[in-house]
Amino acid sequence: MSEPASQRPTRVVVDLGALSHNLAAIRERVRVPVMGIVKANAYGHGLVPVAQHLEAQGVDQLGVAFLEEGIALRRARVKVPILVLGGIFGPQVAEFIRHDLDITVSSLDKLRQVEAAAEALGRKAGVHLKIDTGMERIGVHSYSAGPFIEAAVASKWIAIKGVYSHLACADDPSSPMTALQVKRFAKACAHFDRLGAPMPPRHLANSGGVLHFPDTWLDMVRPGIVLYGVLPDPVSQRTIDVRPALSLVSQVVYFKVVRSGNTVSYGATWIAPRDTRIVTVPIGYGDGWPRALSSKGEVLIRGNRMPIVGRICMDQFMVDLGADGTAYNEDEVVLVGAQGGEAISTEAVAQVADTIPYEILTGLNERIPRVYR
Ligand SMILES: *Cc1c(COP(=O)(O)O)cnc(C)c1O
């Protein structure tokens, strides 16, 4: 219900009810604890409001990408366990411990750095051990995990809160890679049994894993994009009834008639095929609305799909209403979301812009006010 300080008519509208619904639907399906991923400004939905809402809805843990995102949540009085998923830099470790943020430990060296900082502070560090099972991003290779896990188990300054890996191909239900990663991860985790150490919570599933691969659910899941009601990839399957939480709307700021043969926007790439009615919408690539949608994307005005014409500018773009289309200044323009009987999904925008929905959502930047319903 919070209104933005800005009255900018271009805004991201977040349906908190949809977020609650999606969290509940995911839990109902997986029946293990959920770590809600809120990195990158909660996929464009707003880091703090989304985290606070998910916490109120009983999310078990939250995941962010880097230290500063975690600190922002602690400053906003978010109390649930927070895991920072990214790689760490040694000098940051004390800050993690001071803010009670769980650390991803992804190598033996980093384990030693965490230990040293914890000992210096006289406070145990909460860590999740990161195993690489095929992503080759961060983590100890599953085939080298023995000494790593042994060192962590032996350390009195390390509290092992979890052990995890990340899936490379789970968006695609037909990829054989996921089964391979599950097997490699199980083998790495077996070191805890071999050492007679308690098995920490094991987690592996991102949204793709949650949607398609029940044997990745283990002891906790880490959904990001599906929590926001968006599918990771065109080949992903909607196995859980989630709905999009985000809409992107603006308003018509200008109306004119463009004469047949005249051109619209930079580069004069679009030529009016007839006398036609053109409106201008005050949002552009400077807000994260992709320039790749130039003369390709569509918007909804008065319940109709209308084409974006000419190049998208930094702060504005133009829409062709046709020879007898009507629209007035201040009419609502829907870029993502529903209007009348029509809808434009983030997934559809991503396909037209030749990218993935993640990039569309996280690209919507801080110039755009967020409104929560
Ligand atoms: C971003 C991220 C996730 C969530 O990914 P989605 O595909 O959005 O569900 C989960 N785990 C890790 C380690 C991540 O970096």
PDBQT file of the ligand as one rigid body, heavy atoms in Angstrom, charges set to zero:
ROOT
HETATM    1  C1  LIG A 401      20.404 -16.792  -8.592  1.00  0.00    +0.000 C 
HETATM    2  C2  LIG A 401      20.593 -18.053  -7.894  1.00  0.00    +0.000 A 
HETATM    3  C3  LIG A 401      19.486 -18.874  -7.590  1.00  0.00    +0.000 A 
HETATM    4  C4  LIG A 401      18.095 -18.595  -8.078  1.00  0.00    +0.000 C 
HETATM    5  O1  LIG A 401      18.047 -18.827  -9.465  1.00  0.00    +0.000 OA
HETATM    6  P1  LIG A 401      16.651 -18.852 -10.258  1.00  0.00    +0.000 P 
HETATM    7  O2  LIG A 401      16.982 -19.443 -11.560  1.00  0.00    +0.000 OA
HETATM    8  O3  LIG A 401      16.219 -17.431 -10.358  1.00  0.00    +0.000 OA
HETATM    9  O4  LIG A 401      15.720 -19.651  -9.439  1.00  0.00    +0.000 OA
HETATM   10  C5  LIG A 401      19.720 -19.995  -6.824  1.00  0.00    +0.000 A 
HETATM   11  N1  LIG A 401      20.972 -20.316  -6.410  1.00  0.00    +0.000 NA
HETATM   12  C6  LIG A 401      22.051 -19.571  -6.716  1.00  0.00    +0.000 A 
HETATM   13  C7  LIG A 401      23.392 -19.986  -6.231  1.00  0.00    +0.000 C 
HETATM   14  C8  LIG A 401      21.902 -18.429  -7.472  1.00  0.00    +0.000 A 
HETATM   15  O5  LIG A 401      22.973 -17.701  -7.790  1.00  0.00    +0.000 OA
ENDROOT
TORSDOF 0
